[in-house]
Amino acid sequence: MFTDKFLRDRRGVELDVQERAVLEKAIFEIRTIDARKTVVQAGETLSVSMLLLEGFMCRYLDDREGMRQLVAVQVPGDFLDLHAYPLKILDHDVASLTAATIAVIPHKALDEINAAMPELTRKLWFSTLLDAAMHRAWLFRLGRLDAVGRVAHFLSETNVRLVSAGLSDGTRFALGITQADISEICGITSVHANRVLRQLREERLCIFRSSLVEILDVEVLARRGQFNPAYLYIENKSGRPDIERPTS
């Protein structure tokens, strides 16, 4: 099933069997994309939206010198551009970070879902609001945290998102991106990203090597990044309380 990771474990909005079947039927085609390929350019008119099935992708903006700033990272189970359904034209580019597989859903099919299935429409809307929540966390990360905190927050968030998608065991996951990508995600230089990752390794918090992340202390890494997973709206099935926001 292509949609099995979409909204998986999200609090109060997991899709039922019928809703997943309808969304599966709406898929027009499956595409494979090479790494480092732009699939949507800012300003182009769009008539489809894409669901990421495998790999990692991003949204980004270029400055006047052509330097890229990532503004979102997509993991399997995420819609890349569901917001293109009402907007039709995006203000940013969408590209692959790794080789990726996507499901293409025409906006005409979304029109039919919107007309016939208001509850499924609400859940699709929820996914765009979840994007907005992650964007707010992104702004917090870049605006309030130091370099180590930014990387710690990003890795903690990615771990939780991949646990939800069934792609992390809670401490280890594949992350096929580079230190240069980390620098663009966290708004630091590549050299600084290298230093931060070395510091996290030396403090026995996290190891990032050969596209594999191993978190050695989940709770301490989260505290270092002031990461609170509440904004991800993931159902807590572990029986453990969510990580509390630091008070100092």
C-alpha positions in Angstrom: 0.0 0.0 0.0 1.5 3.3 -1.1 -0.2 5.4 1.5 0.6 3.3 4.6 3.1 5.9 6.0 0.8 8.9 5.5 -0.4 10.3 8.8 0.7 7.1 10.5 0.4 7.3 14.3 -0.8 10.9 14.1 -3.1 11.8 17.0 -6.8 11.6 16.0 -6.3 11.6 12.2 -5.0 8.2 11.1 -6.8 7.1 8.0 -9.2 4.2 8.1 -9.2 1.4 5.5 -11.7 3.0 3.2 -9.9 6.4 3.3 -6.6 4.8 2.4 -8.3 2.9 -0.4 -9.7 6.1 -1.8 -6.3 7.9 -1.6 -4.6 4.9 -3.3 -7.1 5.1 -6.1 -6.4 8.7 -6.6 -2.8 8.0 -7.4 -2.1 8.6 -11.1 1.4 7.3 -11.4 4.5 6.4 -9.4 7.8 8.2 -10.3 11.4 7.5 -9.3 13.7 10.5 -9.0 17.5 10.7 -8.9 19.2 12.4 -6.1 19.7 16.2 -6.3 16.9 16.8 -8.8 14.5 19.7 -8.7 10.9 18.4 -9.3 9.0 21.6 -8.7 10.2 25.1 -9.5 8.9 28.3 -7.9 6.4 30.0 -10.1 5.3 27.1 -12.2 1.6 26.2 -12.4 0.8 22.9 -10.8 -2.1 20.5 -11.4 -0.8 17.6 -9.2 0.5 17.0 -5.7 3.1 14.4 -4.7 3.3 12.0 -1.8 6.8 10.9 -0.9 7.1 7.1 -0.7 10.9 6.5 -0.3 13.9 8.7 0.2 14.4 12.3 1.4 13.4 15.5 -0.3 13.4 19.2 0.6 11.8 22.6 -0.1 14.3 25.4 -0.5 14.8 29.0 -1.5 17.8 30.6 -3.3 19.3 33.9 -2.5 20.5 36.5 -5.1 23.9 34.7 -5.3 22.2 31.3 -5.9 23.0 30.0 -2.4 20.3 27.6 -1.2 18.5 27.8 2.1 16.4 24.7 3.0 13.1 25.5 4.6 11.7 21.9 5.0 12.9 18.3 4.8 10.4 15.7 3.7 10.5 12.1 4.9 8.5 9.1 3.6 4.8 9.5 4.2 4.9 13.3 3.7 3.1 15.1 1.0 5.7 17.3 -0.8 3.3 19.9 -2.0 -0.3 19.3 -0.9 -0.5 23.1 -0.4 -0.1 23.4 -4.2 -3.7 22.1 -4.4 -5.3 25.4 -3.4 -2.3 27.6 -4.2 -1.5 26.2 -7.7 1.8 28.1 -7.8 4.5 27.7 -5.1 6.9 30.3 -3.9 9.7 27.8 -3.4 11.4 24.9 -5.1 11.0 21.2 -4.3 14.0 18.8 -4.8 15.3 15.4 -3.9 18.1 15.1 -1.5 18.5 11.3 -2.1 17.1 9.0 -4.7 13.4 9.0 -4.1 10.0 7.5 -5.1 6.9 9.6 -5.3 3.2 9.0 -5.9 1.5 11.6 -8.1 -2.1 12.6 -7.3 -4.0 14.9 -9.7 -5.8 17.9 -8.2 -8.9 16.7 -10.1 -8.9 13.6 -7.9 -8.5 15.8 -4.8 -11.6 17.8 -6.0 -13.6 14.5 -6.0 -12.3 13.6 -2.5 -13.2 17.1 -1.3 -16.7 16.8 -2.6 -17.5 13.3 -1.5 -15.4 12.7 1.7 -15.3 15.7 4.1 -13.6 13.6 6.8 -10.8 12.6 4.5 -10.5 16.2 3.4 -10.1 17.3 7.0 -7.3 14.8 7.4 -5.6 16.1 4.3 -6.0 19.6 5.6 -4.5 18.4 8.9 -1.3 17.3 7.0 -0.8 20.9 5.7 -1.4 22.3 9.2 1.2 19.8 10.4 3.6 21.3 7.8 2.9 24.7 9.3 3.7 23.4 12.8 7.0 22.1 11.6 7.8 25.4 9.9 7.2 27.2 13.2 9.6 24.8 14.9 12.1 25.4 12.0 11.9 29.2 12.7 12.5 28.6 16.4 15.4 26.3 15.7 17.1 28.9 13.4 16.2 31.9 15.5 16.8 30.9 19.1 19.3 28.0 19.2 23.0 27.9 18.8 24.7 25.6 16.2 24.8 22.5 18.4 21.2 23.1 19.5 20.0 23.4 15.9 21.6 20.1 14.8 20.4 18.4 18.0 16.9 19.6 17.4 16.9 18.6 13.7 18.2 15.1 14.5 15.7 14.6 17.3 12.8 15.7 15.2 13.9 13.5 12.3 14.2 10.5 14.6 10.6 11.0 15.9 9.2 11.4 12.4 11.0 8.3 11.1 9.8 6.3 14.1 6.3 7.3 13.1 7.0 6.1 9.6 8.5 2.8 10.8 12.0 3.8 9.6 13.7 4.3 12.9 14.0 1.9 15.9 14.1 5.0 18.2 17.8 5.3 18.2 19.1 4.4 14.7 18.0 5.4 11.3 19.4 5.9 7.8 19.8 9.5 6.7 21.3 9.8 3.3 22.2 13.4 3.4 25.6 15.2 3.6 27.2 17.5 6.1 26.6 20.3 3.5 22.9 19.5 3.7 23.0 19.7 7.5 24.6 23.1 7.2 21.8 24.3 4.9 19.2 22.9 7.1 20.7 24.5 10.2 21.9 27.8 8.8 25.6 27.2 9.5 28.7 26.6 7.4 29.7 23.1 6.3 32.9 23.5 8.3 30.8 24.4 11.4 28.5 21.5 10.8 31.5 19.2 10.9 32.6 20.6 14.2 29.1 20.3 15.7 28.7 16.7 14.6 32.2 15.9 16.1 31.1 17.6 19.4 27.9 15.6 19.6 30.0 12.4 19.0 32.5 13.4 21.6 29.8 14.1 24.1 28.3 10.7 23.5 25.0 12.1 22.3 24.9 11.2 18.6 27.0 9.6 15.9 26.4 10.5 12.2 28.5 8.4 9.9 28.1 6.9 6.5 24.5 8.1 6.2 23.6 6.4 9.4 22.5 8.2 12.6 22.9 6.6 15.9 21.5 8.5 18.9 23.3 7.5 22.0 21.2 9.4 24.5 17.7 10.4 23.1 16.6 12.5 26.1 19.8 14.4 26.5 20.1 15.2 22.8 16.5 16.4 22.8 17.2 18.6 25.8 20.3 20.0 24.1 18.1 21.0 21.1 15.1 22.2 23.3 13.1 19.6 21.3 9.5 19.0 22.4 7.7 16.5 20.1 4.2 17.8 20.9 4.0 19.9 17.6 4.4 16.7 15.6 1.0 15.4 17.0 2.3 11.8 17.1 0.4 9.3 19.2 2.5 8.3 22.2 2.2 4.5 22.3 5.4 3.9 24.4 3.8 4.6 27.8 6.5 7.2 28.4 5.6 10.9 28.8 6.6 13.3 26.1 9.8 15.2 26.6 9.1 18.3 28.6 10.1 21.8 27.4 13.2 23.0 29.3 12.5 25.6 31.9 16.0 27.3 31.7 
